[in-house]
Amino acid sequence: MLKNIPSILTPELLKVMMEMGHGDELVLADGNYPRFGHPGRVIRCDGHGIPELLDSIMRFFPLDAYVENPTILMEVVPGDPYVPVIWDVYREIIGRYEKDGARELAIPRFDFYKRAQDAYAVVTTSESALYANIILKKGVIA
């Protein structure tokens, strides 16, 4: 055990976050996320939602200041009336840790899956909100 490390951050997740370099991407996937969207490295955080995990990650994880959109969301499928209110929760959480906020971009579902396949890692969760998937691009400590 270490002091001041949130228990939701598993040893494997901490290791991956430390290994990642500038520009590497980390996917936080909801409970509906398909297997074909995963890269080779998958970290399981069963029983947890994305907001609580995101809050713990953002304490240590700088977003890339050199790109316009270091936060990528999965766009709502055209014709689906669902409004992902969880995105506002993400904005609030990220805003606590990043002076410029989330600076997010929503991309189409299959573009999201393709991008996620190239991510450094995917963290699977039990998040039940729809369109809750999020990609974080790692920045540098200035």
CYANA upper distance limits for C-alpha pairs under 8 A (distance plus 0.5 A):
  5 ILE  CA      9 LEU  CA      7.82
  6 PRO  CA     56 SER  CA      6.85
  8 ILE  CA     45 CYS  CA      8.48
  8 ILE  CA     53 LEU  CA      7.17
  8 ILE  CA     56 SER  CA      7.84
  9 LEU  CA     13 LEU  CA      6.55
  9 LEU  CA     14 LEU  CA      6.78
  9 LEU  CA     53 LEU  CA      7.96
  9 LEU  CA     56 SER  CA      7.53
  9 LEU  CA     57 ILE  CA      7.97
 10 THR  CA     14 LEU  CA      6.73
 10 THR  CA     45 CYS  CA      8.44
 11 PRO  CA     15 LYS  CA      6.61
 12 GLU  CA     16 VAL  CA      6.72
 12 GLU  CA     43 ILE  CA      7.56
 13 LEU  CA     17 MET  CA      6.66
 13 LEU  CA     43 ILE  CA      7.13
 14 LEU  CA     18 MET  CA      6.70
 15 LYS  CA     19 GLU  CA      6.66
 16 VAL  CA     20 MET  CA      6.64
 16 VAL  CA    121 ALA  CA      8.13
 17 MET  CA     61 PHE  CA      7.91
 20 MET  CA     24 ASP  CA      6.40
 20 MET  CA     25 GLU  CA      8.49
 20 MET  CA    120 TYR  CA      7.65
 20 MET  CA    138 LYS  CA      7.94
 21 GLY  CA    138 LYS  CA      7.35
 21 GLY  CA    139 GLY  CA      8.24
 22 HIS  CA     64 ASP  CA      7.75
 22 HIS  CA    137 LYS  CA      8.34
 22 HIS  CA    138 LYS  CA      5.87
 22 HIS  CA    139 GLY  CA      5.48
 22 HIS  CA    140 VAL  CA      6.44
 23 GLY  CA     64 ASP  CA      7.23
 23 GLY  CA    137 LYS  CA      6.08
 23 GLY  CA    138 LYS  CA      5.71
 23 GLY  CA    139 GLY  CA      6.70
 24 ASP  CA    119 ALA  CA      7.22
 24 ASP  CA    120 TYR  CA      6.43
 24 ASP  CA    137 LYS  CA      6.25
 24 ASP  CA    138 LYS  CA      6.06
 25 GLU  CA    119 ALA  CA      5.38
 25 GLU  CA    120 TYR  CA      5.99
 25 GLU  CA    121 ALA  CA      7.71
 25 GLU  CA    135 ILE  CA      6.93
 25 GLU  CA    136 LEU  CA      5.98
 25 GLU  CA    137 LYS  CA      4.93
 25 GLU  CA    138 LYS  CA      6.58
 26 LEU  CA    119 ALA  CA      6.42
 26 LEU  CA    120 TYR  CA      6.39
 26 LEU  CA    121 ALA  CA      5.85
 26 LEU  CA    122 VAL  CA      6.53
 26 LEU  CA    123 VAL  CA      8.01
 26 LEU  CA    135 ILE  CA      6.09
 26 LEU  CA    136 LEU  CA      5.72
 26 LEU  CA    137 LYS  CA      7.06
 26 LEU  CA    138 LYS  CA      8.21
 27 VAL  CA    116 ALA  CA      6.99
 27 VAL  CA    119 ALA  CA      7.37
 27 VAL  CA    121 ALA  CA      6.83
 27 VAL  CA    122 VAL  CA      5.07
 27 VAL  CA    123 VAL  CA      6.44
 27 VAL  CA    133 ASN  CA      7.76
 27 VAL  CA    134 ILE  CA      6.28
 27 VAL  CA    135 ILE  CA      4.88
 27 VAL  CA    136 LEU  CA      6.92
 28 LEU  CA     50 ILE  CA      7.23
 28 LEU  CA    122 VAL  CA      6.54
 28 LEU  CA    123 VAL  CA      5.40
 28 LEU  CA    124 THR  CA      6.78
 28 LEU  CA    125 THR  CA      7.77
 28 LEU  CA    133 ASN  CA      6.27
 28 LEU  CA    134 ILE  CA      5.84
 28 LEU  CA    135 ILE  CA      6.81
 29 ALA  CA     33 TYR  CA      6.39
 29 ALA  CA     50 ILE  CA      8.15
 29 ALA  CA    122 VAL  CA      7.24
 29 ALA  CA    123 VAL  CA      6.41
 29 ALA  CA    124 THR  CA      5.42
 29 ALA  CA    125 THR  CA      6.48
 29 ALA  CA    127 GLU  CA      8.23
 29 ALA  CA    132 ALA  CA      7.64
 29 ALA  CA    133 ASN  CA      5.21
 29 ALA  CA    134 ILE  CA      7.20
 30 ASP  CA     49 GLY  CA      8.25
 30 ASP  CA     50 ILE  CA      7.62
 30 ASP  CA    124 THR  CA      6.90
 30 ASP  CA    125 THR  CA      5.90
 30 ASP  CA    126 SER  CA      6.53
 30 ASP  CA    127 GLU  CA      5.14
 30 ASP  CA    128 SER  CA      6.97
 30 ASP  CA    129 ALA  CA      7.82
 30 ASP  CA    130 LEU  CA      8.24
 30 ASP  CA    131 TYR  CA      8.35
 30 ASP  CA    132 ALA  CA      6.29
 30 ASP  CA    133 ASN  CA      6.06
 31 GLY  CA    124 THR  CA      7.45
 31 GLY  CA    125 THR  CA      6.12
 31 GLY  CA    126 SER  CA      5.01
 31 GLY  CA    127 GLU  CA      5.62
 31 GLY  CA    128 SER  CA      6.38
 32 ASN  CA    128 SER  CA      8.03
 33 TYR  CA     37 GLY  CA      7.83
 33 TYR  CA    124 THR  CA      8.30
 33 TYR  CA    133 ASN  CA      8.33
 34 PRO  CA     38 HIS  CA      8.12
 36 PHE  CA    113 TYR  CA      8.22
 36 PHE  CA    117 GLN  CA      8.40
 37 GLY  CA    113 TYR  CA      5.22
 37 GLY  CA    114 LYS  CA      7.21
 37 GLY  CA    116 ALA  CA      6.51
 37 GLY  CA    117 GLN  CA      5.99
 38 HIS  CA     42 VAL  CA      7.51
 38 HIS  CA    113 TYR  CA      8.28
 38 HIS  CA    116 ALA  CA      6.88
 38 HIS  CA    117 GLN  CA      5.64
 38 HIS  CA    121 ALA  CA      8.29
 38 HIS  CA    122 VAL  CA      6.72
 39 PRO  CA    116 ALA  CA      7.34
 39 PRO  CA    117 GLN  CA      4.90
 39 PRO  CA    118 ASP  CA      6.67
 39 PRO  CA    119 ALA  CA      6.91
 39 PRO  CA    120 TYR  CA      7.82
 39 PRO  CA    121 ALA  CA      6.86
 39 PRO  CA    122 VAL  CA      7.35
 40 GLY  CA    121 ALA  CA      7.91
 41 ARG  CA    120 TYR  CA      7.52
 41 ARG  CA    121 ALA  CA      5.42
 41 ARG  CA    122 VAL  CA      7.00
 42 VAL  CA    121 ALA  CA      6.20
 42 VAL  CA    122 VAL  CA      5.42
 42 VAL  CA    123 VAL  CA      6.36
 42 VAL  CA    124 THR  CA      7.60
 43 ILE  CA    121 ALA  CA      7.73
 43 ILE  CA    122 VAL  CA      6.69
 43 ILE  CA    123 VAL  CA      5.16
 43 ILE  CA    124 THR  CA      6.69
 44 ARG  CA    123 VAL  CA      6.27
 44 ARG  CA    124 THR  CA      5.45
 44 ARG  CA    125 THR  CA      7.04
 45 CYS  CA    123 VAL  CA      7.17
 45 CYS  CA    124 THR  CA      6.24
 45 CYS  CA    125 THR  CA      5.47
 45 CYS  CA    126 SER  CA      7.93
 46 ASP  CA    124 THR  CA      7.43
 46 ASP  CA    125 THR  CA      5.53
 46 ASP  CA    126 SER  CA      5.88
 47 GLY  CA    125 THR  CA      7.19
 47 GLY  CA    126 SER  CA      5.76
 48 HIS  CA     52 GLU  CA      7.71
 48 HIS  CA     53 LEU  CA      7.58
 48 HIS  CA    125 THR  CA      6.17
 48 HIS  CA    126 SER  CA      5.94
 48 HIS  CA    127 GLU  CA      7.12
 49 GLY  CA     53 LEU  CA      7.02
 49 GLY  CA    125 THR  CA      6.50
 49 GLY  CA    126 SER  CA      6.11
 49 GLY  CA    127 GLU  CA      4.79
 49 GLY  CA    128 SER  CA      8.05
 50 ILE  CA     54 LEU  CA      6.24
 50 ILE  CA    125 THR  CA      7.14
 50 ILE  CA    126 SER  CA      8.38
 50 ILE  CA    127 GLU  CA      6.29
 50 ILE  CA    132 ALA  CA      8.08
 51 PRO  CA     55 ASP  CA      6.61
 51 PRO  CA     89 VAL  CA      7.57
 51 PRO  CA     90 TYR  CA      7.15
 51 PRO  CA     93 ILE  CA      8.14
 52 GLU  CA     56 SER  CA      7.01
 53 LEU  CA     57 ILE  CA      6.66
 54 LEU  CA     58 MET  CA      6.46
 54 LEU  CA     90 TYR  CA      8.17
 54 LEU  CA     93 ILE  CA      7.92
 54 LEU  CA     94 ILE  CA      8.50
 55 ASP  CA     59 ARG  CA      7.22
 55 ASP  CA     93 ILE  CA      6.46
 55 ASP  CA     94 ILE  CA      7.98
 56 SER  CA     60 PHE  CA      8.13
 57 ILE  CA     61 PHE  CA      6.37
 58 MET  CA     62 PRO  CA      7.47
 58 MET  CA     94 ILE  CA      7.22
 58 MET  CA     97 TYR  CA      6.85
 59 ARG  CA     97 TYR  CA      7.21
 61 PHE  CA    138 LYS  CA      7.21
 61 PHE  CA    139 GLY  CA      8.22
 62 PRO  CA     98 GLU  CA      8.14
 62 PRO  CA    138 LYS  CA      6.30
 62 PRO  CA    139 GLY  CA      5.53
 62 PRO  CA    140 VAL  CA      6.68
 62 PRO  CA    141 ILE  CA      7.24
 63 LEU  CA     70 PRO  CA      6.52
 63 LEU  CA     71 THR  CA      8.37
 63 LEU  CA     98 GLU  CA      7.93
 63 LEU  CA    136 LEU  CA      7.36
 63 LEU  CA    137 LYS  CA      6.27
 63 LEU  CA    138 LYS  CA      5.35
 63 LEU  CA    139 GLY  CA      5.02
 63 LEU  CA    140 VAL  CA      7.97
 64 ASP  CA     70 PRO  CA      6.08
 64 ASP  CA    137 LYS  CA      6.28
 64 ASP  CA    138 LYS  CA      5.70
 64 ASP  CA    139 GLY  CA      3.95
 64 ASP  CA    140 VAL  CA      7.14
 65 ALA  CA     70 PRO  CA      7.99
 65 ALA  CA    139 GLY  CA      6.73
 65 ALA  CA    140 VAL  CA      8.41
 66 TYR  CA    139 GLY  CA      8.29
 68 GLU  CA    103 ARG  CA      7.32
 69 ASN  CA    102 ALA  CA      8.20
 69 ASN  CA    103 ARG  CA      5.61
 69 ASN  CA    104 GLU  CA      5.58
 69 ASN  CA    105 LEU  CA      6.40
 70 PRO  CA    102 ALA  CA      7.65
 70 PRO  CA    103 ARG  CA      6.97
 70 PRO  CA    104 GLU  CA      6.97
 70 PRO  CA    135 ILE  CA      8.43
 70 PRO  CA    136 LEU  CA      6.44
 70 PRO  CA    137 LYS  CA      5.40
 70 PRO  CA    138 LYS  CA      8.08
 71 THR  CA    102 ALA  CA      6.38
 71 THR  CA    103 ARG  CA      6.73
 71 THR  CA    104 GLU  CA      4.96
 71 THR  CA    105 LEU  CA      6.96
 71 THR  CA    134 ILE  CA      7.45
 71 THR  CA    135 ILE  CA      6.16
 71 THR  CA    136 LEU  CA      5.44
 71 THR  CA    137 LYS  CA      6.94
 72 ILE  CA    104 GLU  CA      5.95
 72 ILE  CA    105 LEU  CA      5.54
 72 ILE  CA    106 ALA  CA      6.20
 72 ILE  CA    107 ILE  CA      7.56
 72 ILE  CA    134 ILE  CA      6.14
 72 ILE  CA    135 ILE  CA      5.40
 72 ILE  CA    136 LEU  CA      7.18
 73 LEU  CA    104 GLU  CA      7.42
 73 LEU  CA    105 LEU  CA      6.57
 73 LEU  CA    106 ALA  CA      4.93
 73 LEU  CA    107 ILE  CA      6.82
 73 LEU  CA    112 PHE  CA      8.15
 73 LEU  CA    131 TYR  CA      8.22
 73 LEU  CA    132 ALA  CA      8.09
 73 LEU  CA    133 ASN  CA      6.66
 73 LEU  CA    134 ILE  CA      5.32
 73 LEU  CA    135 ILE  CA      7.04
 74 MET  CA    106 ALA  CA      5.83
 74 MET  CA    107 ILE  CA      5.92
 74 MET  CA    108 PRO  CA      6.57
 74 MET  CA    109 ARG  CA      6.05
 74 MET  CA    112 PHE  CA      6.53
 74 MET  CA    131 TYR  CA      6.35
 74 MET  CA    132 ALA  CA      7.88
 74 MET  CA    133 ASN  CA      6.59
 74 MET  CA    134 ILE  CA      7.38
 75 GLU  CA    106 ALA  CA      5.26
 75 GLU  CA    107 ILE  CA      5.47
 75 GLU  CA    108 PRO  CA      5.45
 75 GLU  CA    109 ARG  CA      6.59
 75 GLU  CA    131 TYR  CA      7.69
 76 VAL  CA     80 ASP  CA      7.07
 76 VAL  CA     82 TYR  CA      7.77
 76 VAL  CA     83 VAL  CA      8.25
 76 VAL  CA     84 PRO  CA      8.44
 76 VAL  CA    108 PRO  CA      7.85
 76 VAL  CA    109 ARG  CA      8.04
 76 VAL  CA    131 TYR  CA      7.17
 77 VAL  CA    108 PRO  CA      7.64
 77 VAL  CA    109 ARG  CA      7.49
 84 PRO  CA    129 ALA  CA      8.13
 84 PRO  CA    130 LEU  CA      7.11
 84 PRO  CA    131 TYR  CA      6.69
 84 PRO  CA    132 ALA  CA      7.80
 85 VAL  CA     89 VAL  CA      7.62
 86 ILE  CA     90 TYR  CA      6.87
 86 ILE  CA    129 ALA  CA      7.58
 86 ILE  CA    132 ALA  CA      7.05
 87 TRP  CA     91 ARG  CA      6.73
 87 TRP  CA    132 ALA  CA      7.81
 88 ASP  CA     92 GLU  CA      6.73
 89 VAL  CA     93 ILE  CA      6.73
 90 TYR  CA     94 ILE  CA      6.50
 90 TYR  CA    102 ALA  CA      8.32
 91 ARG  CA     95 GLY  CA      6.33
 91 ARG  CA    101 GLY  CA      7.23
 91 ARG  CA    102 ALA  CA      6.22
 92 GLU  CA     96 ARG  CA      7.08
 93 ILE  CA     97 TYR  CA      7.76
 94 ILE  CA     98 GLU  CA      6.41
 94 ILE  CA    101 GLY  CA      6.36
 94 ILE  CA    102 ALA  CA      6.16
 95 GLY  CA     99 LYS  CA      6.93
 95 GLY  CA    100 ASP  CA      7.67
 95 GLY  CA    101 GLY  CA      4.87
 95 GLY  CA    102 ALA  CA      6.99
 96 ARG  CA    101 GLY  CA      8.33
 97 TYR  CA    101 GLY  CA      8.25
 98 GLU  CA    102 ALA  CA      7.70
107 ILE  CA    111 ASP  CA      6.90
107 ILE  CA    112 PHE  CA      6.61
108 PRO  CA    112 PHE  CA      6.61
109 ARG  CA    113 TYR  CA      6.89
110 PHE  CA    114 LYS  CA      6.68
111 ASP  CA    115 ARG  CA      6.64
112 PHE  CA    116 ALA  CA      6.53
113 TYR  CA    117 GLN  CA      6.81
114 LYS  CA    118 ASP  CA      7.56
115 ARG  CA    119 ALA  CA      7.18
116 ALA  CA    122 VAL  CA      7.92
116 ALA  CA    135 ILE  CA      8.02
127 GLU  CA    132 ALA  CA      7.87
128 SER  CA    132 ALA  CA      8.47
